[in-house]
């Protein structure tokens, strides 16, 4: 189900993730977490909303 969704980590900007039923929450409905820093992943279509509301302003692509 998550094979065609593009995720991005809001902290380290990684795109590799793992999914787990134990990590499913209202804010993380797919249970996807970054394999590097263990932060819940966000989809690319709502990362701008996440960055504007919570994360410090950083450059998404370097």
N, CA and C atoms as an extended XYZ file, in Angstrom:
186
Properties=species:S:1:pos:R:3:atomname:S:1:resname:S:1:resid:I:1 pbc="F F F"
N         0.815       -1.186        0.000 N   UNK     1
C         0.000        0.000        0.000 CA  UNK     1
C         0.866        1.259        0.000 C   UNK     1
N         2.016        1.258        0.635 N   UNK     2
C         2.872        2.444        0.685 CA  UNK     2
C         3.920        2.454       -0.409 C   UNK     2
N         3.822        1.536       -1.374 N   UNK     3
C         4.814        1.462       -2.447 CA  UNK     3
C         4.770        2.661       -3.382 C   UNK     3
N         3.618        3.284       -3.544 N   UNK     4
C         3.479        4.390       -4.480 CA  UNK     4
C         3.358        5.750       -3.791 C   UNK     4
N         3.541        5.832       -2.485 N   UNK     5
C         3.471        7.087       -1.747 CA  UNK     5
C         4.896        7.590       -1.521 C   UNK     5
N         5.123        8.850       -1.780 N   UNK     6
C         6.438        9.444       -1.558 CA  UNK     6
C         6.497       10.054       -0.168 C   UNK     6
N         7.357        9.498        0.683 N   UNK     7
C         7.536       10.004        2.032 CA  UNK     7
C         8.839       10.778        2.116 C   UNK     7
N         8.893       11.729        3.040 N   UNK     8
C        10.116       12.480        3.302 CA  UNK     8
C        10.184       12.700        4.811 C   UNK     8
N        11.372       12.537        5.378 N   UNK     9
C        11.560       12.764        6.803 CA  UNK     9
C        11.667       14.269        7.049 C   UNK     9
N        10.864       14.809        7.952 N   UNK    10
C        10.937       16.243        8.213 CA  UNK    10
C        12.189       16.666        8.975 C   UNK    10
N        12.899       15.722        9.592 N   UNK    11
C        14.119       16.071       10.350 CA  UNK    11
C        15.381       15.953        9.510 C   UNK    11
N        15.647       14.769        8.975 N   UNK    12
C        16.904       14.558        8.245 CA  UNK    12
C        16.709       14.555        6.735 C   UNK    12
N        15.462       14.699        6.274 N   UNK    13
C        15.097       14.756        4.861 CA  UNK    13
C        15.372       13.450        4.114 C   UNK    13
N        15.527       12.365        4.851 N   UNK    14
C        15.714       11.063        4.222 CA  UNK    14
C        14.417       10.574        3.591 C   UNK    14
N        14.530        9.602        2.711 N   UNK    15
C        13.337        9.060        2.074 CA  UNK    15
C        13.216        7.553        2.263 C   UNK    15
N        14.084        6.977        3.080 N   UNK    16
C        13.989        5.547        3.359 CA  UNK    16
C        13.254        5.360        4.676 C   UNK    16
N        12.320        4.421        4.687 N   UNK    17
C        11.470        4.252        5.854 CA  UNK    17
C        11.106        2.797        6.048 C   UNK    17
N        10.563        2.502        7.206 N   UNK    18
C         9.975        1.208        7.494 CA  UNK    18
C         8.577        1.468        8.019 C   UNK    18
N         7.704        0.509        7.874 N   UNK    19
C         6.347        0.652        8.394 CA  UNK    19
C         6.103       -0.399        9.459 C   UNK    19
N         5.266       -0.041       10.410 N   UNK    20
C         4.914       -0.953       11.485 CA  UNK    20
C         3.508       -0.629       11.961 C   UNK    20
N         2.742       -1.651       12.244 N   UNK    21
C         1.400       -1.442       12.797 CA  UNK    21
C         1.461       -0.780       14.166 C   UNK    21
N         2.563       -0.951       14.880 N   UNK    22
C         2.722       -0.361       16.205 CA  UNK    22
C         2.961        1.145       16.143 C   UNK    22
N         3.377        1.651       14.988 N   UNK    23
C         3.657        3.076       14.831 CA  UNK    23
C         2.510        3.848       14.203 C   UNK    23
N         1.388        3.199       13.933 N   UNK    24
C         0.242        3.876       13.332 CA  UNK    24
C        -0.420        4.770       14.375 C   UNK    24
N        -0.552        6.047       14.020 N   UNK    25
C        -1.246        7.021       14.853 CA  UNK    25
C        -2.119        7.872       13.952 C   UNK    25
N        -2.848        8.808       14.534 N   UNK    26
C        -3.683        9.703       13.737 CA  UNK    26
C        -2.826       10.559       12.810 C   UNK    26
N        -1.678       11.019       13.297 N   UNK    27
C        -0.786       11.848       12.492 CA  UNK    27
C         0.106       11.023       11.575 C   UNK    27
N         0.234        9.728       11.826 N   UNK    28
C         1.067        8.836       11.024 CA  UNK    28
C         0.234        7.611       10.626 C   UNK    28
N        -0.750        7.800        9.735 N   UNK    29
C        -1.688        6.712        9.435 CA  UNK    29
C        -1.080        5.504        8.746 C   UNK    29
N         0.094        5.648        8.133 N   UNK    30
C         0.740        4.523        7.474 CA  UNK    30
C         1.761        3.834        8.379 C   UNK    30
N         2.066        4.424        9.525 N   UNK    31
C         3.039        3.837       10.435 CA  UNK    31
C         4.448        3.879        9.891 C   UNK    31
N         4.757        4.864        9.043 N   UNK    32
C         6.070        4.969        8.409 CA  UNK    32
C         7.014        5.794        9.285 C   UNK    32
N         8.207        5.238        9.552 N   UNK    33
C         9.236        5.941       10.316 CA  UNK    33
C        10.550        5.909        9.552 C   UNK    33
N        11.289        6.991        9.666 N   UNK    34
C        12.593        7.110        9.021 CA  UNK    34
C        13.539        6.052        9.588 C   UNK    34
N        14.295        5.381        8.726 N   UNK    35
C        15.214        4.356        9.216 CA  UNK    35
C        16.468        4.971        9.826 C   UNK    35
N        16.706        6.254        9.576 N   UNK    36
C        17.911        6.895       10.097 CA  UNK    36
C        17.689        7.520       11.473 C   UNK    36
N        16.643        8.334       11.614 N   UNK    37
C        16.451        9.054       12.884 CA  UNK    37
C        15.163        8.678       13.614 C   UNK    37
N        14.400        7.738       13.059 N   UNK    38
C        13.178        7.195       13.684 CA  UNK    38
C        12.048        8.219       13.825 C   UNK    38
N        12.095        9.293       13.065 N   UNK    39
C        11.039       10.299       13.074 CA  UNK    39
C         9.894        9.833       12.178 C   UNK    39
N         8.635       10.051       12.581 N   UNK    40
C         7.520        9.702       11.696 CA  UNK    40
C         7.631       10.467       10.377 C   UNK    40
N         7.424        9.743        9.287 N   UNK    41
C         7.535       10.331        7.963 CA  UNK    41
C         6.269       11.109        7.618 C   UNK    41
N         6.410       12.069        6.713 N   UNK    42
C         5.270       12.797        6.181 CA  UNK    42
C         5.277       12.628        4.668 C   UNK    42
N         4.104       12.729        4.068 N   UNK    43
C         4.027       12.622        2.619 CA  UNK    43
C         4.459       13.943        2.007 C   UNK    43
N         4.978       13.884        0.803 N   UNK    44
C         5.464       15.097        0.152 CA  UNK    44
C         4.358       16.103       -0.112 C   UNK    44
N         3.107       15.655       -0.227 N   UNK    45
C         2.030       16.610       -0.469 CA  UNK    45
C         1.660       17.415        0.773 C   UNK    45
N         2.051       16.970        1.975 N   UNK    46
C         1.741       17.766        3.159 CA  UNK    46
C         2.977       18.173        3.947 C   UNK    46
N         4.160       18.038        3.368 N   UNK    47
C         5.357       18.417        4.104 CA  UNK    47
C         5.431       19.929        4.306 C   UNK    47
N         4.919       20.719        3.366 N   UNK    48
C         4.960       22.168        3.536 CA  UNK    48
C         4.088       22.586        4.710 C   UNK    48
N         2.955       21.917        4.896 N   UNK    49
C         2.102       22.201        6.049 CA  UNK    49
C         2.818       21.827        7.343 C   UNK    49
N         3.482       20.674        7.350 N   UNK    50
C         4.211       20.230        8.542 CA  UNK    50
C         5.340       21.198        8.880 C   UNK    50
N         6.103       21.593        7.872 N   UNK    51
C         7.246       22.472        8.111 CA  UNK    51
C         6.786       23.853        8.581 C   UNK    51
N         5.664       24.338        8.094 N   UNK    52
C         5.168       25.644        8.513 CA  UNK    52
C         4.647       25.611        9.944 C   UNK    52
N         4.152       24.477       10.386 N   UNK    53
C         3.540       24.419       11.704 CA  UNK    53
C         4.460       23.936       12.810 C   UNK    53
N         5.412       23.008       12.530 N   UNK    54
C         6.181       22.390       13.593 CA  UNK    54
C         7.698       22.470       13.428 C   UNK    54
N         8.165       22.088       12.304 N   UNK    55
C         9.603       21.913       12.112 CA  UNK    55
C        10.284       23.266       11.898 C   UNK    55
N        11.541       23.363       12.277 N   UNK    56
C        12.287       24.581       11.987 CA  UNK    56
C        12.459       24.738       10.489 C   UNK    56
N        12.559       25.950       10.026 N   UNK    57
C        12.693       26.207        8.587 CA  UNK    57
C        14.045       25.726        8.110 C   UNK    57
N        14.015       24.727        7.254 N   UNK    58
C        15.251       24.191        6.665 CA  UNK    58
C        15.034       24.019        5.181 C   UNK    58
N        16.103       23.848        4.472 N   UNK    59
C        16.032       23.642        3.036 CA  UNK    59
C        15.691       22.183        2.775 C   UNK    59
N        14.621       21.928        2.009 N   UNK    60
C        14.175       20.559        1.763 CA  UNK    60
C        15.116       19.811        0.846 C   UNK    60
N        15.536       20.430       -0.225 N   UNK    61
C        16.458       19.784       -1.167 CA  UNK    61
C        17.741       20.583       -1.237 C   UNK    61
N        18.836       19.906       -1.111 N   UNK    62
C        20.125       20.593       -1.144 CA  UNK    62
C        20.814       20.368       -2.442 C   UNK    62
